[in-house]
Amino acid sequence: MALKSSINDPLMADQIESDPGEDLLRLKLNSETAKMAWSELQRFFAAGKTLYVASDLDLIDVALALQQDNTGQVGGWLQQDKVYPVSDTQARGWLDQNCSLWTVVVKPWVLVQDQS
């Protein structure tokens, strides 16, 4: 009986219906997230491969959307300037301040997020 009632529980139903593949990918991306000095990321910036993720977004949600090629979601963030290529001004400021940023790689991109 307890199992049956938990299946009817809307909170449990969300957990049961979640995509196990997406859950595994989310765990993988989370385990690959690290804080890195901007000076170590400059070569990716020079190659045009760094994307800034606004601090009000979850870095893993953005990485997952990119990994899954969710063009609608990513396009919305791009239009809202929540995700965008790192600017020269940002890069210079982070280098001058010796900043460390949260990072995760979703090839070919390196996503960065400043949580300071």
Sequence and secondary structure as in RCSB ss.txt:
>XXXX:A:sequence
MALKSSINDPLMADQIESDPGEDLLRLKLNSETAKMAWSELQRFFAAGKTLYVASDLDLIDVALALQQDNTGQVG
GWLQQDKVYPVSDTQARGWLDQNCSLWTVVVKPWVLVQDQS
>XXXX:A:secstr
 HHHHHHHSHHHHHHHHS HHHHHHHHHHHHT EEEEHHHHHHHHHTT EEEE TTS HHHHHHHHHTT HHHHH
HHHHTTSEEE  HHHHHHHHHTT EEEEEEETTEEEEE   
